[in-house]
Amino acid sequence: MLTINRETDYAGRVLLLLSRRPLGTRTTAMEIAQECLVPGAIVRRVVTRLANAGLLASVRGSGGGVSLARPPKDITLLDVVEAFEGPVALNACIRDPKKCPLMEDCTVHTAWVQANEMLVGHLRSMTFDLLAQQNASAPEQTQKAKTRTSRAK
């Protein structure tokens, strides 16, 4: 199965949440955990990686928290995937064609390259300002999910 890891998914949720707020608005890890329905320890790990990747700005102490490091229009899903998964490469031959002994005769390589380029292009086109606009009803959906979660306990 071709899949992203759970932290990559959570990172997208964190950035989406912050993209719906005015730029520079600080939010604590606890608030993010509650609103994104993600365990606090994982949120702290995700926030640290996003900050290390230059996607979040972090301030410690009283009145601290995290905020987007740049406008949502300048942050893409590709940024998130690369920060957590590394460069997108659907096949090893895309990363390093010289390592494949079949490269000279491989007719599938071109298809892998084209598919990889389409995926990278799509992820690059998905900016968090666009995702936040598409996700305008998310606060209500999140509240419904929280209600379902608390009823299940």
C-alpha positions in Angstrom: 0.0 0.0 0.0 1.3 3.4 -0.9 0.5 5.6 2.2 1.7 8.5 4.3 2.4 7.9 7.9 0.1 9.1 10.7 2.3 12.0 11.7 2.2 13.4 8.2 -1.6 13.3 8.3 -1.6 15.0 11.7 0.7 17.6 10.4 -1.7 18.4 7.6 -4.5 18.8 10.2 -2.4 21.1 12.4 -1.5 23.3 9.4 -5.1 23.4 8.3 -6.3 24.4 11.7 -3.7 27.3 11.9 -4.5 28.3 8.3 -8.1 29.1 9.3 -6.8 31.6 11.9 -5.3 35.1 11.4 -1.6 34.9 10.5 0.5 35.2 13.6 -2.2 33.9 16.0 -0.5 31.6 18.5 -2.1 28.4 19.5 -0.9 26.0 22.2 -0.2 22.3 21.6 -3.0 21.5 24.0 -5.5 23.5 22.0 -4.3 21.9 18.8 -4.6 18.4 20.4 -8.2 19.1 21.4 -9.3 20.7 18.2 -7.6 18.2 15.9 -8.4 15.1 18.0 -4.7 14.1 18.2 -2.9 13.0 21.4 -0.9 15.8 23.0 2.4 14.0 22.9 2.1 13.4 19.2 1.0 17.0 18.6 4.2 18.2 20.4 6.3 15.9 18.2 4.5 17.0 15.0 4.8 20.7 15.9 8.5 20.3 16.6 9.0 18.8 13.1 6.9 21.5 11.4 8.9 24.2 13.2 12.2 22.5 12.2 11.0 22.4 8.6 10.3 26.2 8.8 6.5 25.8 8.5 5.7 26.9 12.0 7.0 29.6 14.3 7.2 28.6 18.0 7.3 30.8 21.1 7.9 29.3 24.6 6.6 30.4 27.9 3.6 32.3 29.1 1.7 33.6 26.1 3.6 31.3 23.8 2.4 28.8 21.3 2.8 28.1 17.6 1.7 30.0 14.5 2.3 29.6 10.8 5.8 30.7 9.8 4.5 32.1 6.5 1.1 32.7 4.9 -1.0 29.7 4.1 -0.8 30.4 0.4 3.0 29.7 0.7 2.6 26.3 2.4 1.7 23.3 0.4 0.9 19.6 1.0 4.2 18.9 -0.7 6.0 20.8 2.0 4.3 18.6 4.6 5.0 15.3 2.9 8.6 16.2 2.3 9.1 17.4 5.9 7.8 14.0 7.3 8.4 11.5 4.5 11.3 12.9 2.5 11.3 13.5 -1.2 8.4 12.0 -3.2 9.6 9.1 -5.2 7.2 6.3 -6.2 10.0 4.0 -7.2 13.6 3.7 -6.3 14.6 4.3 -10.0 13.1 7.8 -9.7 15.4 8.6 -6.8 18.5 7.2 -8.5 18.2 5.8 -12.0 21.9 4.7 -12.0 21.2 2.1 -9.4 18.8 0.1 -11.6 20.6 -2.4 -13.8 17.5 -2.6 -16.1 17.3 1.1 -16.7 18.4 0.9 -20.3 15.6 -1.5 -21.3 12.8 -0.5 -18.8 9.7 0.8 -20.4 7.9 1.2 -17.1 10.4 3.9 -15.9 8.7 6.6 -18.0 5.3 5.8 -16.5 6.7 6.0 -13.0 8.3 9.3 -13.7 5.1 10.7 -15.2 3.0 9.5 -12.2 5.5 10.9 -9.8 5.5 14.3 -11.5 1.7 14.3 -11.5 1.7 13.5 -7.7 4.3 16.1 -6.9 2.5 18.7 -9.0 -0.8 18.0 -7.3 0.7 18.2 -3.8 2.5 21.4 -4.8 -0.8 23.0 -6.0 -2.6 22.2 -2.8 -1.8 25.3 -0.7 -3.2 25.6 2.8 -5.2 28.8 1.9 -7.1 26.7 -0.7 -7.5 23.8 1.7 -8.8 26.1 4.4 -11.3 27.6 2.0 -12.5 24.1 1.0 -12.7 23.2 4.6 -14.9 26.0 5.8 -17.3 23.6 7.5 -14.6 21.7 9.4 -15.2 23.4 12.8 -18.8 21.9 12.8 -17.5 18.5 11.6 -14.8 18.5 14.3 -17.4 19.4 16.9 -19.6 16.5 15.7 -16.6 14.1 15.9 -15.8 15.3 19.5 -19.4 14.7 20.5 -19.3 11.2 19.0 -16.0 10.5 20.8 -17.2 11.7 24.2 -20.4 9.7 23.8 -18.4 6.5 23.1 -16.5 6.8 26.3 
